Amino acid sequence: MPLFSIYIVLLEYSHLTYVGIAEFNYPHTGNFMFHSHINEFSDLGWMGLFDVVKK
């Protein structure tokens, strides 16, 4: 498991929706997937890809 630092901000969009911003440093570049381990959340779209690039 890589070591990384993370900064997360949760913003309430409405009483039903939350928007989150995660900012972190990761030691590897490339495309990575994020997802929920709860099927009901994955069905709601809690999954996607992000691209890690060098600064």
C-alpha positions in Angstrom: 0.0 0.0 0.0 1.6 3.3 -1.1 2.1 6.1 1.4 0.3 9.3 0.5 -1.1 12.4 2.1 -4.7 13.3 1.5 -6.9 16.4 1.9 -10.6 16.0 1.6 -13.4 18.6 1.6 -17.0 17.7 1.6 -19.5 20.3 0.4 -23.2 19.9 0.8 -24.8 20.4 -2.6 -28.3 19.9 -1.4 -30.0 17.9 1.3 -29.7 14.8 -0.9 -26.3 15.3 -2.6 -22.8 15.8 -1.3 -19.8 16.9 -3.4 -16.3 15.9 -2.3 -12.9 17.2 -3.3 -9.9 15.0 -2.6 -6.4 16.4 -3.1 -3.5 14.1 -2.6 0.1 13.2 -3.5 0.6 9.8 -5.1 4.1 8.3 -5.8 3.1 6.8 -9.2 1.8 8.4 -12.5 -0.9 6.8 -14.6 -4.6 6.2 -14.7 -6.2 4.8 -11.6 -9.8 3.7 -10.7 -11.7 4.7 -7.5 -14.8 2.9 -6.4 -17.0 2.1 -3.4 -17.0 -1.3 -1.8 -20.7 -0.9 -1.2 -22.7 -2.0 -4.3 -25.6 0.5 -3.7 -23.1 3.4 -3.8 -21.4 2.1 -6.9 -24.9 1.9 -8.6 -25.2 5.6 -7.7 -22.0 6.5 -9.6 -19.4 6.3 -6.8 -16.7 5.1 -9.2 -14.5 6.6 -11.9 -11.0 7.2 -13.1 -8.4 9.7 -12.3 -5.1 10.5 -13.9 -1.9 11.1 -11.8 0.6 13.3 -13.6 4.0 14.8 -12.6 4.0 18.3 -11.3 
